[in-house]
């Protein structure tokens, strides 16, 4: 690893730190990005998937890659032939708001985050303007240019000389944009794989700052598990001849020369662009070596290269023949090793020349249209064919017919347009569903309010009924008491009436008696005398 200036990582930071991983295609930037992701650096939600050439993943944010591809097209460049200077002012006017929105979405997670894309060095001026004032850390990968050229020759059929020019331009663009005061770390890919015990602690300190030794030890043990020795094949690669400028550049990177001592002039950059302008003038377009591959498995074991067959070119129909008849549990058909839009027309299976009747289901890592067209969203199309376990077919030949609608960049653009269309339709459907849900919630709230009012009315009615019941009970008691009093009075009145009746009878009896008559006669004169 080269020179660095350490940064301190706080538990809470606003805004987050930003890591830009810079390096040439096939320079080891994917591995470096995987390592810092394991240290907690957020890379975004949409990450490019792994394929045959990067089994552990590319770790590239698909939105960043898409933006870079559109900006390349805007400038008349290709990633493998950047023939024209980048007009940063023009790009900022057209794509600045989109880029700021992407940055804002990354910040929203509240985590330190980073982006890696081998096209990033071409647009460093663009991103440095977008990220002006932010805490940016640069991670720069360095790898043998011969190893890079060999990898690009195998993957994309790019001639070695073209790859070396591209490596030189990319490295110069990185160095010319980063000065000695910037926080940066140069990571040598070969040294990282050869002496990880020595190299990894420096990477951990650069990403996490000054942390306890015990924590560095624990994190180092975790990162060591991610390093696979099969990645270290640089020593077996043929050393391609470099020109004088390229030799100086490689030696400077290997020696860890301070970046401030590696000044390059625009005239040298224009010479490099001249090479690519010449390639564009002769319509140089590197094509991948196209091949189809069929994986097969007879057990529950995972698919592997040992149980696969490869056919180069685009044959129709494509026929795979086994050395002997196999009872197949599952097949995986990879129609091309590139972005693709295609439609499967027919699948047939044979044993000793006779067609095998069987039932099966298919699944693909693609969006499927109603007409059966498959839009693959990465450059490793896969179609899995699963047979009925209760009746596994025995076969020695597989025949597949398919219509290749598009491949490569054209397929990527078609798939992207289809995806945007589907996402827009999905967004519209989600909005409709959200509106319906909001209406249902509103109706529910209204019903709950009505229920609350009804319960309140019922509570008042119950309370009123209870009050009336109490009053009724008290009245009943009062009525009962009054009835008792009235009953007593009635008995008293009856007794008095009886006494009056008896008195009246006694008086009447007295009036009719002889004694009363004599007494009345005697009293009359006496009254007169008194008078």
C-alpha positions in Angstrom: 0.0 0.0 0.0 1.1 3.5 -0.7 0.9 6.8 1.2 -2.2 7.8 3.1 -3.5 10.3 5.6 -5.8 8.8 8.2 -9.2 10.0 9.0 -11.1 9.5 12.3 -14.5 7.8 12.2 -17.1 9.2 14.6 -20.1 7.3 15.7 -22.4 9.9 14.4 -21.5 12.2 11.5 -23.4 14.7 9.5 -23.0 14.5 6.6 -21.3 11.1 6.1 -17.9 10.6 4.7 -17.7 9.5 1.1 -15.3 6.9 -0.3 -14.6 6.9 -4.1 -12.9 3.7 -5.2 -10.8 4.5 -8.3 -9.1 2.1 -10.6 -8.7 0.7 -14.0 -11.1 -2.1 -15.2 -9.9 -5.5 -13.9 -7.5 -3.8 -11.4 -8.9 -5.4 -8.2 -11.3 -2.5 -7.4 -14.2 -5.0 -6.9 -12.3 -6.9 -4.2 -11.3 -3.7 -2.5 -14.9 -2.5 -2.5 -16.1 -5.8 -1.1 -13.6 -5.4 1.8 -14.7 -1.9 2.7 -18.4 -2.9 2.4 -17.6 -5.6 5.1 -16.2 -2.7 7.2 -19.6 -1.0 7.1 -19.3 1.3 4.1 -22.8 1.6 2.5 -22.8 1.0 -1.3 -26.4 1.6 -2.1 -29.4 -0.7 -2.8 -29.0 -1.6 -6.5 -25.7 -3.5 -6.8 -24.4 -5.2 -9.9 -24.5 -9.0 -9.5 -21.7 -11.5 -9.8 -20.9 -13.4 -13.0 -18.3 -15.8 -14.3 -15.6 -13.1 -14.4 -16.3 -11.8 -10.9 -17.8 -14.7 -8.9 -17.8 -12.6 -5.7 -19.5 -9.6 -7.4 -18.6 -6.3 -9.0 -20.0 -4.2 -6.0 -20.9 -1.4 -8.4 -24.0 0.8 -7.9 -26.1 0.2 -11.0 -27.5 3.7 -11.0 -23.9 5.2 -11.0 -22.9 2.8 -13.9 -26.1 3.8 -15.8 -25.3 7.5 -15.3 -21.7 7.1 -16.4 -22.8 5.1 -19.5 -25.2 7.9 -20.5 -22.5 10.6 -19.9 -20.1 8.6 -22.0 -22.6 8.5 -24.9 -23.2 12.2 -24.4 -19.5 12.9 -25.0 -19.1 10.5 -27.9 -16.9 8.1 -25.9 -16.9 4.4 -25.0 -15.5 3.0 -21.8 -12.9 1.1 -23.8 -12.1 4.1 -26.1 -12.4 7.5 -24.4 -11.4 9.5 -27.4 -12.7 12.9 -26.5 -12.1 15.3 -23.5 -14.9 15.3 -21.0 -17.0 18.5 -21.1 -17.7 18.8 -17.3 -19.7 22.0 -17.6 -22.1 20.5 -20.2 -22.5 17.3 -18.1 -23.2 19.3 -14.9 -26.0 21.2 -16.7 -27.6 18.0 -18.0 -27.0 15.5 -15.2 -26.1 17.6 -12.2 -29.5 17.5 -10.5 -29.8 13.8 -11.0 -26.4 13.3 -9.5 -27.2 15.5 -6.5 -30.4 13.5 -6.0 -28.4 10.2 -6.0 -26.0 11.7 -3.4 -28.9 12.8 -1.2 -30.4 9.3 -1.3 -27.1 7.8 -0.2 -26.8 10.4 2.6 -30.2 9.5 3.8 -29.0 6.2 5.3 -26.8 8.1 7.8 -23.8 5.9 7.0 -20.4 6.5 5.5 -20.9 5.4 1.9 -18.9 4.8 -1.3 -19.1 4.2 -5.0 -16.9 2.1 -7.3 -17.0 2.1 -11.1 -14.0 1.8 -13.4 -15.6 4.7 -15.4 -15.4 7.0 -12.4 -11.8 8.3 -13.2 -13.2 9.8 -16.5 -15.7 11.8 -14.5 -13.7 12.9 -11.5 -14.1 16.6 -12.2 -17.9 16.1 -12.5 -18.1 14.3 -9.1 -15.7 16.7 -7.4 -18.0 19.5 -8.3 -21.1 17.7 -7.2 -19.4 16.7 -3.9 -17.7 20.1 -3.3 -17.3 20.7 0.4 -17.8 17.1 1.4 -15.4 14.8 3.2 -14.1 12.6 0.4 -11.7 9.7 0.8 -10.0 8.2 -2.3 -9.1 4.5 -2.5 -6.9 3.8 -5.5 -6.2 0.3 -6.8 -3.0 -0.6 -8.5 -2.3 -3.8 -10.4 0.1 -5.1 -13.0 -1.0 -3.6 -16.4 -0.1 -7.0 -18.0 -2.6 -8.8 -15.7 -5.2 -6.2 -16.5 -4.6 -6.5 -20.3 -4.8 -10.3 -20.1 -8.1 -10.2 -18.2 -9.6 -7.7 -20.7 -8.4 -9.9 -23.6 -10.2 -12.9 -22.1 -13.4 -11.1 -21.0 -13.9 -8.6 -23.8 -11.5 -9.6 -26.6 -9.8 -6.2 -26.3 -6.3 -6.2 -27.9 -3.5 -5.9 -25.3 -2.1 -2.6 -26.7 -5.5 -1.0 -26.4 -5.9 -2.2 -22.8 -2.4 -0.8 -22.0 -3.4 2.6 -23.4 -6.6 2.5 -21.4 -4.7 1.6 -18.2 -2.2 4.5 -18.8 -5.0 7.0 -19.4 -7.1 5.9 -16.4 -4.0 6.0 -14.1 -3.0 9.4 -15.3 -6.5 10.8 -14.9 -6.6 9.5 -11.3 -3.2 10.9 -10.3 -3.8 14.3 -12.1 -7.0 14.9 -10.1 -5.8 14.0 -6.6 -3.2 16.1 -4.9 -1.1 15.4 -1.9 -3.5 17.0 0.6 -6.3 14.7 -0.3 -7.1 11.7 1.9 -6.2 8.8 -0.2 -4.8 5.3 0.0 -3.1 3.3 -2.8 -3.8 -0.4 -2.5 -1.6 -2.8 -4.5 -3.7 -5.7 -5.6 -0.8 -8.2 -5.8 0.6 -7.2 -2.4 -2.9 -7.4 -0.8 -3.2 -11.0 -1.9 0.4 -12.0 -1.2 0.8 -10.3 2.2 -2.7 -9.7 3.5 -1.6 -9.7 7.2 0.6 -6.7 6.4 -1.7 -4.8 4.0 -5.1 -5.2 5.6 -4.5 -3.3 8.9 -3.6 -0.2 6.9 -6.9 -0.5 5.0 -8.8 -0.9 8.2 -7.2 2.2 9.8 -7.9 4.3 6.6 -11.6 3.3 6.6 -12.3 3.3 10.3 -9.7 5.7 11.7 -7.9 5.1 15.0 -9.5 2.1 16.6 -8.4 -0.3 19.3 -5.8 -2.9 18.4 -8.1 -5.8 19.4 -10.8 -4.4 17.1 -8.3 -4.2 14.2 -7.4 -7.9 14.9 -11.0 -9.0 14.8 -11.8 -7.1 11.7 -8.6 -8.3 10.0 -9.6 -11.9 10.7 -13.0 -11.2 9.1 -11.5 -9.7 6.0 -8.9 -12.4 5.6 -11.8 -14.9 5.0 -12.8 -12.8 1.9 -9.4 -13.1 0.2 -9.2 -16.2 -2.0 -5.8 -17.3 -3.3 -7.3 -18.3 -6.7 -7.5 -14.5 -7.3 -3.7 -14.3 -7.1 -2.9 -15.4 -10.6 -0.9 -12.3 -11.6 2.4 -14.1 -11.4 1.3 -16.6 -14.1 0.4 -13.8 -16.6 2.6 -13.1 -19.5 4.5 -9.8 -19.1 3.5 -7.6 -22.1 6.1 -5.0 -23.3 5.4 -1.4 -22.0 6.5 1.8 -23.6 8.7 4.2 -21.7 5.8 6.3 -20.3 4.0 3.2 -19.1 7.1 1.7 -17.5 7.7 4.9 -15.5 4.0 5.0 -14.5 4.1 1.4 -13.3 7.4 1.8 -11.4 6.1 4.9 -9.7 2.9 3.2 -8.6 4.8 0.2 -7.3 7.3 2.3 -5.4 4.5 4.3 -3.7 5.9 7.6 -5.1 4.0 10.5 -3.5 1.3 11.7 -5.9 2.6 15.3 -5.8 5.8 14.1 -7.6 3.8 12.5 -10.4 2.8 15.5 -12.6 1.4 14.8 -16.0 0.6 17.3 -18.8 -2.5 17.6 -20.8 -0.5 17.2 -24.0 0.3 13.6 -22.9 -3.3 12.9 -22.2 -4.2 14.2 -25.7 -1.7 11.8 -27.2 -3.6 9.0 -25.5 -6.9 10.3 -26.7 -5.4 10.4 -30.2 -4.9 6.6 -30.1 -8.6 6.1 -29.2 -9.7 8.6 -31.9 -7.8 6.5 -34.4 -9.6 3.3 -33.1 -13.0 5.0 -33.4 -12.1 6.2 -37.0 -11.6 2.5 -38.0 -14.8 1.5 -36.2 -13.0 -0.4 -33.6 -15.6 -2.1 -31.4 -14.4 -4.9 -29.3 -16.8 -7.8 -29.2 -17.0 -10.4 -26.5 -16.2 -14.0 -27.4 -19.8 -15.2 -27.3 -20.6 -18.6 -26.0 -23.5 -20.5 -24.6 -23.2 -22.8 -21.6 -25.3 -25.6 -20.2 -25.0 -26.7 -16.6 -26.5 -30.0 -15.3 -26.9 -31.7 -12.0 -28.0 -35.2 -11.1 -28.1 -34.5 -7.3 -28.9 -31.6 -5.0 -25.3 -30.4 -5.3 -24.9 -26.8 -6.6 -24.1 -26.2 -10.3 -20.4 -26.1 -11.1 -18.1 -25.7 -14.1 -17.1 -29.4 -13.9 -20.7 -30.4 -14.8 -21.2 -28.1 -17.8 -20.7 -27.8 -21.5 -19.8 -24.8 -23.6 -20.5 -24.0 -27.2 -19.0 -20.9 -28.9 -21.0 -18.8 -31.3 -24.7 -18.3 -31.9 -25.9 -21.5 -33.4 -29.6 -22.2 -34.1 -30.8 -24.5 -32.7 -28.1 -25.0 -30.1 -27.4 -28.7 -29.2 -25.6 -30.0 -26.2 -24.6 -33.6 -26.2 -23.5 -35.6 -23.0 -20.9 -38.3 -23.1 -23.4 -40.7 -21.7 -27.1 -40.8 -20.8 -27.8 -39.0 -17.5 -30.8 -38.9 -15.2 -31.1 -35.1 -14.8 -32.6 -33.3 -11.8 -32.1 -29.8 -13.1 -30.4 -27.9 -16.0 -29.2 -24.3 -16.3 -29.0 -22.7 -19.7 -26.8 -19.6 -20.1 -27.6 -18.5 -23.7 -24.9 -15.8 -24.0 -22.2 -14.3 -21.8 -23.5 -10.8 -22.3 -26.6 -8.6 -21.8 -29.4 -10.1 -23.8 -33.0 -9.8 -24.8 -34.4 -13.1 -26.1 -37.3 -15.5 -26.4 -37.1 -19.2 -25.8 -38.9 -20.9 -28.7 -38.5 -24.6 -27.9 -36.7 -27.1 -25.6 -36.4 -30.8 -26.5 -34.6 -33.7 -24.9 -33.3 -36.9 -26.5 -31.9 -40.3 -25.6 -30.2 -42.3 -28.3 -32.0 -40.2 -30.9 -35.5 -40.6 -29.5 -37.2 -37.6 -28.0 -37.9 -37.9 -24.3 -41.4 -36.8 -23.1 -41.1 -35.0 -19.8 -42.6 -32.2 -17.8 -40.6 -29.3 -16.5 -40.7 -25.7 -15.3 -38.4 -22.8 -16.1 -37.2 -19.7 -14.2 -34.9 -16.9 -15.3 -33.0 -14.0 -13.8 -34.9 -11.7 -16.1 -38.1 -9.7 -16.4 -40.6 -11.8 -18.5 -43.0 -10.0 -20.8 -46.5 -11.4 -21.6 -45.3 -12.6 -25.0 -42.5 -14.7 -23.4 -39.7 -12.2 -24.1 -37.0 -12.2 -21.4 -35.2 -9.0 -20.5 -32.1 -9.9 -18.6 -30.9 -7.2 -16.2 -27.2 -8.3 -16.1 -24.7 -9.8 -18.5 -25.0 -13.3 -17.2 -28.4 -14.6 -18.4 -29.5 -17.8 -16.7 -32.6 -20.0 -17.4 -33.1 -22.8 -15.0 -35.0 -25.9 -16.1 -36.4 -28.1 -13.3 -37.9 -31.5 -13.9 -40.5 -33.4 -12.0 -38.7 -35.3 -9.2 -41.2 -38.1 -9.4 -40.3 -38.8 -13.0 -36.8 -37.6 -13.8 -35.9 -37.9 -17.5 -32.8 -39.8 -18.7 -31.2 -38.0 -21.7 -28.0 -37.6 -23.6 -28.9 -34.6 -25.8 -30.5 -31.2 -25.2 -31.8 -29.1 -28.1 -32.8 -25.4 -27.5 -34.2 -23.0 -30.0 -34.3 -19.3 -29.1 -34.7 -16.0 -30.8 -31.9 -13.5 -29.8 -33.6 -10.1 -30.0 -30.5 -8.1 -28.9 -27.3 -8.5 -27.1 -24.6 -6.2 -25.6 -25.1 -2.5 -25.2 -28.3 -2.6 -27.3 -29.8 -5.3 -25.1 -28.8 -3.3 -22.0 -30.6 -0.2 -23.3 -33.7 -2.2 -24.3 -33.8 -3.9 -20.9 -33.3 -0.6 -19.1 -36.2 1.0 -21.1 -38.4 -2.0 -20.4 -37.4 -1.9 -16.7 -38.2 1.8 -16.5 -41.6 1.2 -18.1 -42.4 -1.6 -15.7 -41.2 0.3 -12.7 -43.3 3.3 -13.8 -46.3 1.0 -14.2 -45.6 -0.5 -10.8 -45.2 2.9 -9.2 -48.6 4.0 -10.7 -50.2 0.8 -9.4 -48.6 1.3 -6.0 -49.9 4.9 -6.0 -53.4 3.7 -6.9 -53.2 1.1 -4.1 -52.0 3.7 -1.7 -55.0 6.0 -2.6 -57.4 3.1 -2.1 -55.8 2.3 1.2 -56.0 5.9 2.3 -59.7 5.9 1.3 -60.3 2.7 3.3 -58.4 4.2 6.3 -60.6 7.3 6.0 -63.8 5.2 5.9 -62.5 3.2 8.8 -61.8 6.3 10.8 -65.4 7.6 10.0 -66.9 4.3 11.1 -64.8 4.3 14.3 -66.0 7.8 15.0 -69.6 6.8 14.5 -69.0 3.8 16.7 -67.5 6.0 19.3 -70.5 8.4 19.2 -72.9 5.5 19.3 -71.1 4.0 22.3 -71.2 7.5 24.0 -75.0 7.8 23.3 -75.5 4.3 24.6 -73.4 5.1 27.7 -75.6 8.2 28.3 -78.7 6.1 27.8 -77.6 3.5 30.2 -76.6 6.2 32.7 -80.0 7.9 32.2 -81.8 4.6 32.5 -79.8 3.8 35.7 -80.8 7.2 37.1 -84.4 6.7 36.3 -84.3 3.3 37.8 -82.9 4.7 41.0 -85.6 7.4 41.0 -88.2 4.8 40.3 -87.0 2.6 43.2 -87.1 5.6 45.5 -90.6 6.5 44.3 -91.7 3.0 44.8 -90.4 3.0 48.4 -92.1 6.4 49.0 -95.3 5.1 47.5 -95.1 2.0 49.7 -94.6 4.2 52.7 -97.5 6.4 51.8 -99.7 3.4 51.2 -98.8 2.2 54.7 -99.7 5.6 56.2 -102.9 5.7 54.2 -103.8 2.2 55.3 -103.3 3.2 58.9 -105.4 6.3 58.4 -108.1 4.3 56.7 -108.2 1.9 59.7 -108.4 4.9 62.1 -111.2 6.4 60.0 -113.0 3.1 59.9 -112.7 2.8 63.7 -113.9 6.4 64.2 -116.8 5.8 61.8 -117.7 2.7 63.8 -117.6 4.6 67.0 -119.7 7.4 65.5 -122.1 4.9 64.3 -122.3 3.3 67.7 -122.7 6.7 69.3 -125.5 7.6 66.8 -127.2 4.4 67.6 -126.9 5.0 71.3 -128.3 8.5 71.0 -131.1 7.3 68.8 -131.9 4.5 71.3 -131.8 7.0 74.1 -134.2 9.3 72.2 -136.7 6.6 71.9 -136.4 5.5 75.6 -139.0 6.5 78.3 -136.4 8.1 80.4 -135.5 10.5 77.6 -139.2 11.4 77.1 -139.8 12.2 80.8 -136.5 14.0 81.1 -137.3 16.1 78.0 -140.7 17.1 79.6 -139.2 18.1 82.8 -136.4 20.1 81.2 -138.6 22.2 79.0 -140.2 24.3 81.8 -136.9 24.6 83.3 -135.4 26.1 80.2 -138.2 28.6 80.1 -137.5 29.7 83.6 -133.8 30.0 82.9 -134.6 32.0 79.9 
